[in-house]
Amino acid sequence: MSLIRRDPFREMMSLRSMMDRLFDDAFFRTRWDWEPESGQLSLDVSESEGEYTVKASIPGINPNDLDITFTGKTLTIKGEYKEEETKEGVQYHVRERRYGSFSRSVTLPTTVESDNIEARYEAGVLTLRLPKTEEVKPKRISVRSIEAPQMIEGRAKDIASKN
C-alpha cells in the first residue's frame, strides 16, 4: 500500500485554471472569433478596401434551399441537408455524411450596402460579396501645392548639345 501526499495548493491552481477557461470561453469571445464550433458551417471571411467576401463550402445542397439574411452588421446563413431514404435490404458499411439543419452567423466590423449584396453558388461553394458603405470606405485626398508651378526654359539646341 502506497501513500499519496495531498497538495492542496496544486489542487487549487488546477481549479483556478479550469474556472479561467470557463469564463474566457463563455464571456470574453471577441467579434473576430470566427472559428466554427463542432458541426458548424465553416466560412472564409476576407476583406478588401471596398468589400467583404464570405465563402462557405456547402456541397450537395440546392441553392434555393438556403436562407441568407443580413441584419445590422450580422450575416446569417441557414440551410438543411435532407436525409436520403434508406432502402430496404441495403447495408451501410460507412455512413459519415451529415443530415439536418445548419446555421452560421458572422458579425462584420463595419456596415455594408445590404441592397447590393451578391450571392453566387458554384461547384458546392457559396460566395457572398458584401460591398462596404461609402462612409466606411477609405477616401483618397489629393494635395495641391499653394506655390505656383515653376517653368523651366530651355532650347532644343541646349538639350541636343548635352547628349
Buried (B, 14 or more C-beta within 10 A) or exposed (E): EEEEEEEEEEEEEEEEEEEEEEEEEEEEEEEEEBEEEEEEBEBEBEEEEEBBBBBBEBEEBEEEEBEBEBEEBEBBBBBBBEEEEEEEEEEEEEEEEEEEEBEBEBEBEEEBEBEEBEBEBEEEEBBBBBBBEEEEEEEEEEEEEEEEEEEEEEEEEEEEEEE
